[in-house]
Amino acid sequence: DVKAMSLLHFASVQTCIWIVVFFAFLADVKFGAVLLSSRPFVSSWADQWSLAHLYTIFLLWLQLTIAVMWITPLHLAHWLRIVLRTCCLVPLAPVTFAENIFADFLTSIGRPLKDLAYAGCYMGHWREMQVLEARSNCHASSGPAWLGLQLILVMPLCLRMAQCMRRIRDTGVWAPHALNCGKYATSLLVTALAATPLAALGLSRAQVQAVRIAGYVAATAYAAAWDIVRDFGLLDPDRRCLFPNGAYIVIAALDIALRSTWLLTYLPDC
């Protein structure tokens, strides 16, 4: 069985591997200190690969090897079923606790998923751009790349909305699940407003910014209110307090601030 300490040890090993490989890559790019070459080409026989390709492939191979050694085939099959059910069968089957957590986890890593899309763009066009130019050059207002980025951003939110609607059907309880669904719907609204060319509808630049800011503030307020009222239960008069009241005020303030930064992920050009 997976235990908290074993999972912590696994995460620690993976983090250490990433740190070592990443700093080796930086040392090579800056000084040619590891592979004794800071050239963009790895070698004459592999001139289609850059140092970024080489280190990425090596890092993925090393981390996947560690994962295979740590995860038993039984556990792997179990998690694959969770992934498939979460991504493909959400409306068709009851939502389990593991599937709920997995979909919630996906909504929390929107930024890494978006950075992964930009990294893939750089890997395919590394000859024509510098590393620091990848985000601006890969961001496009139309085309398959733009569509793929939007799908990466909204897929976890759509999964959670589908799970909430399935919970309404299974439990017959409407209010909490519908309100939770609304939280993800307002986050989708932020992406929709940022991606839609509102100026083409006749709005001025100031009006476009005002509409987008209003959507952003509404989504932030909705999510923060859900956290404070529903998840934390801070307004429940019968709640049991483990810490002084001042600690909960600080937690609520931090939650609002962090919710604000979390929603930045769902702006396509951030």
C-alpha positions as CSV (number, residue, x, y, z in Angstrom):
1,D,0.0,0.0,0.0
2,V,1.0,3.6,-0.6
3,K,1.9,5.3,2.6
4,A,2.6,9.0,3.3
5,M,6.3,8.5,4.1
6,S,6.9,6.2,1.1
7,L,5.3,8.8,-1.2
8,L,7.4,11.5,0.4
9,H,10.6,9.5,-0.2
10,F,9.6,8.9,-3.8
11,A,8.9,12.7,-4.4
12,S,12.2,13.6,-2.7
13,V,14.2,11.3,-4.9
14,Q,12.5,12.6,-8.1
15,T,13.0,16.2,-6.9
16,C,16.7,15.6,-6.3
17,I,17.1,14.0,-9.7
18,W,15.5,17.0,-11.4
19,I,17.7,19.5,-9.5
20,V,20.9,17.7,-10.4
21,V,20.0,17.3,-14.1
22,F,18.7,20.9,-14.3
23,F,21.9,22.4,-12.9
24,A,24.0,20.2,-15.1
25,F,22.1,21.6,-18.1
26,L,22.6,25.2,-16.9
27,A,26.4,24.5,-16.4
28,D,26.6,23.1,-20.0
29,V,24.6,26.0,-21.5
30,K,26.7,28.6,-19.8
31,F,30.2,27.1,-19.5
32,G,30.2,23.7,-21.3
33,A,31.2,22.2,-18.0
34,V,29.5,18.7,-18.1
35,L,29.5,17.5,-21.7
36,L,32.4,19.9,-22.5
37,S,30.3,21.6,-25.1
38,S,28.0,24.6,-24.9
39,R,27.2,24.5,-28.6
40,P,23.5,24.2,-29.5
41,F,24.3,21.0,-31.4
42,V,25.0,17.8,-29.4
43,S,27.2,16.3,-32.0
44,S,27.6,16.0,-35.8
45,W,25.7,12.7,-35.9
46,A,22.8,14.2,-34.0
47,D,22.7,17.7,-35.3
48,Q,18.9,17.7,-35.1
49,W,19.1,17.7,-31.3
50,S,20.0,20.5,-28.9
51,L,21.3,20.2,-25.4
52,A,17.7,20.8,-24.2
53,H,16.6,17.7,-26.2
54,L,19.4,15.6,-24.7
55,Y,18.9,16.6,-21.1
56,T,15.1,16.4,-21.4
57,I,15.2,12.8,-22.7
58,F,17.8,11.8,-20.1
59,L,15.7,13.3,-17.3
60,L,12.5,11.6,-18.5
61,W,14.2,8.3,-18.9
62,L,15.7,8.5,-15.4
63,Q,12.5,9.6,-13.7
64,L,10.4,7.0,-15.5
65,T,12.9,4.3,-14.5
66,I,12.6,5.3,-10.8
67,A,8.8,5.4,-11.1
68,V,8.7,1.9,-12.7
69,M,10.9,0.5,-9.8
70,W,8.7,2.1,-7.2
71,I,5.2,1.4,-8.7
72,T,4.1,-2.3,-8.8
73,P,2.2,-3.5,-11.9
74,L,-0.9,-3.8,-9.8
75,H,-0.7,-0.2,-8.7
76,L,0.1,1.0,-12.2
77,A,-3.0,-0.8,-13.6
78,H,-5.1,0.7,-10.8
79,W,-3.9,4.3,-11.6
80,L,-4.3,3.8,-15.3
81,R,-8.0,2.8,-14.7
82,I,-8.4,6.0,-12.6
83,V,-6.9,8.1,-15.4
84,L,-9.0,6.5,-18.1
85,R,-12.2,6.8,-16.0
86,T,-11.5,10.4,-15.1
87,C,-10.7,11.5,-18.6
88,C,-13.0,9.4,-20.7
89,L,-15.9,8.0,-18.6
90,V,-16.8,10.9,-16.2
91,P,-20.5,11.3,-17.2
92,L,-21.0,7.5,-17.6
93,A,-20.0,6.1,-14.1
94,P,-20.2,7.2,-10.5
95,V,-17.3,9.4,-9.3
96,T,-14.9,7.7,-6.8
97,F,-12.9,9.6,-4.3
98,A,-9.6,8.9,-6.1
99,E,-11.0,10.2,-9.4
100,N,-12.2,13.3,-7.6
101,I,-8.7,13.9,-6.2
102,F,-7.0,13.2,-9.5
103,A,-9.2,15.7,-11.4
104,D,-8.7,18.3,-8.7
105,F,-5.0,17.7,-8.9
106,L,-5.1,18.4,-12.7
107,T,-6.8,21.8,-12.0
108,S,-3.9,22.7,-9.7
109,I,-1.2,22.1,-12.2
110,G,-2.6,24.2,-15.0
111,R,0.6,26.3,-15.1
112,P,3.0,23.3,-15.5
113,L,0.6,21.9,-18.2
114,K,0.8,25.2,-20.1
115,D,4.5,25.4,-19.7
116,L,4.7,21.9,-21.1
117,A,2.9,23.1,-24.3
118,Y,5.4,26.0,-24.6
119,A,8.3,23.6,-24.1
120,G,7.0,21.3,-26.8
121,C,6.8,24.3,-29.2
122,Y,10.4,25.2,-28.4
123,M,11.7,21.7,-28.9
124,G,10.1,21.7,-32.4
125,H,11.4,25.1,-33.4
126,W,14.6,25.6,-31.4
127,R,16.7,26.5,-34.4
128,E,14.6,29.6,-35.1
129,M,14.3,31.0,-31.5
130,Q,16.1,31.6,-28.3
131,V,14.9,30.0,-25.1
132,L,13.7,33.3,-23.6
133,E,11.7,34.0,-26.8
134,A,9.7,30.7,-26.6
135,R,6.7,32.0,-24.8
136,S,6.2,35.1,-27.0
137,N,7.0,33.3,-30.3
138,C,4.9,30.2,-29.5
139,H,1.9,32.1,-28.4
140,A,-0.3,32.5,-31.4
141,S,-3.8,34.0,-31.8
142,S,-5.0,31.2,-34.1
143,G,-4.1,27.8,-35.5
144,P,-3.6,24.3,-34.0
145,A,-1.1,25.5,-31.5
146,W,-3.5,28.0,-30.0
147,L,-6.3,25.5,-30.0
148,G,-4.1,22.9,-28.3
149,L,-3.1,25.4,-25.5
150,Q,-6.8,26.3,-24.9
151,L,-7.6,22.6,-24.6
152,I,-4.8,22.0,-22.1
153,L,-6.1,24.9,-20.0
154,V,-9.8,24.0,-19.9
155,M,-9.7,20.2,-19.9
156,P,-9.2,19.8,-16.1
157,L,-12.0,22.4,-15.4
158,C,-14.4,20.5,-17.8
159,L,-13.6,17.2,-16.0
160,R,-14.4,18.7,-12.6
161,M,-17.7,20.2,-14.0
162,A,-18.7,16.8,-15.4
163,Q,-17.9,15.2,-12.0
164,C,-20.1,17.7,-10.2
165,M,-23.0,17.1,-12.6
166,R,-22.6,13.3,-12.2
167,R,-22.6,13.8,-8.4
168,I,-25.9,15.7,-8.7
169,R,-27.4,12.7,-10.6
170,D,-26.0,10.1,-8.2
171,T,-26.9,11.8,-4.9
172,G,-30.0,13.7,-5.8
173,V,-28.6,16.7,-3.9
174,W,-28.5,19.8,-6.1
175,A,-27.2,22.8,-4.2
176,P,-23.6,22.0,-3.2
177,H,-22.6,20.2,-6.4
178,A,-24.2,22.8,-8.6
179,L,-22.5,25.6,-6.8
180,N,-19.1,23.7,-7.0
181,C,-19.7,23.3,-10.7
182,G,-20.3,27.1,-10.9
183,K,-16.8,27.7,-9.5
184,Y,-15.2,25.9,-12.4
185,A,-17.6,27.5,-14.9
186,T,-16.5,31.0,-13.8
187,S,-12.8,29.9,-14.3
188,L,-13.8,28.8,-17.8
189,L,-15.3,32.3,-18.3
190,V,-11.9,33.8,-17.6
191,T,-10.3,31.8,-20.3
192,A,-13.2,32.5,-22.7
193,L,-13.0,36.3,-22.2
194,A,-9.2,36.3,-22.6
195,A,-9.3,34.2,-25.7
196,T,-12.3,35.9,-27.4
197,P,-11.4,38.9,-29.7
198,L,-13.8,41.3,-27.9
199,A,-12.6,44.2,-30.0
200,A,-14.2,42.6,-33.0
201,L,-17.5,43.1,-31.3
202,G,-17.1,46.9,-31.4
203,L,-15.7,47.4,-27.9
204,S,-13.0,49.9,-27.2
205,R,-9.7,48.8,-25.6
206,A,-10.7,50.1,-22.2
207,Q,-14.1,48.3,-22.4
208,V,-12.3,45.0,-23.4
209,Q,-10.0,45.3,-20.4
210,A,-13.0,46.2,-18.1
211,V,-14.9,43.2,-19.2
212,R,-11.9,40.9,-18.7
213,I,-11.1,42.3,-15.3
214,A,-14.7,42.0,-14.2
215,G,-14.7,38.3,-15.2
216,Y,-11.4,37.7,-13.4
217,V,-12.7,39.4,-10.2
218,A,-15.9,37.5,-10.3
219,A,-14.2,34.1,-10.7
220,T,-11.7,35.0,-7.9
221,A,-14.4,36.1,-5.5
222,Y,-16.5,33.0,-6.3
223,A,-13.6,30.6,-5.7
224,A,-12.4,32.3,-2.6
225,A,-16.0,32.4,-1.2
226,W,-16.3,28.7,-1.8
227,D,-13.1,28.0,0.0
228,I,-13.9,30.1,3.0
229,V,-17.6,29.1,3.4
230,R,-17.7,25.5,2.1
231,D,-14.2,24.0,2.2
232,F,-12.9,25.7,5.4
233,G,-16.3,26.2,7.0
234,L,-15.1,29.5,8.6
235,L,-18.6,30.9,8.8
236,D,-20.1,27.8,10.5
237,P,-21.0,28.9,14.1
238,D,-20.7,25.2,15.3
239,R,-17.2,24.6,13.8
240,R,-14.5,23.4,16.1
241,C,-11.4,25.7,16.2
242,L,-8.0,24.1,16.5
243,F,-6.2,27.4,16.3
244,P,-6.8,31.0,17.5
245,N,-9.3,33.1,15.5
246,G,-6.6,35.3,14.2
247,A,-5.0,32.3,12.4
248,Y,-8.1,31.7,10.4
249,I,-8.3,35.4,9.4
250,V,-4.7,35.1,8.0
251,I,-5.6,31.8,6.3
252,A,-8.6,33.4,4.6
253,A,-6.5,36.4,3.4
254,L,-3.8,34.1,2.0
255,D,-6.4,32.0,0.3
256,I,-7.8,35.1,-1.5
257,A,-4.3,36.1,-2.6
258,L,-3.4,32.7,-3.8
259,R,-6.7,32.3,-5.6
260,S,-5.9,35.5,-7.5
261,T,-2.6,34.1,-8.7
262,W,-4.0,30.7,-9.5
263,L,-6.5,32.2,-12.0
264,L,-3.6,33.9,-13.9
265,T,-2.9,30.4,-15.3
266,Y,-6.2,30.5,-17.2
267,L,-5.3,33.6,-19.1
268,P,-3.8,32.3,-22.4
269,D,-1.1,34.9,-22.7
270,C,0.2,34.6,-19.0
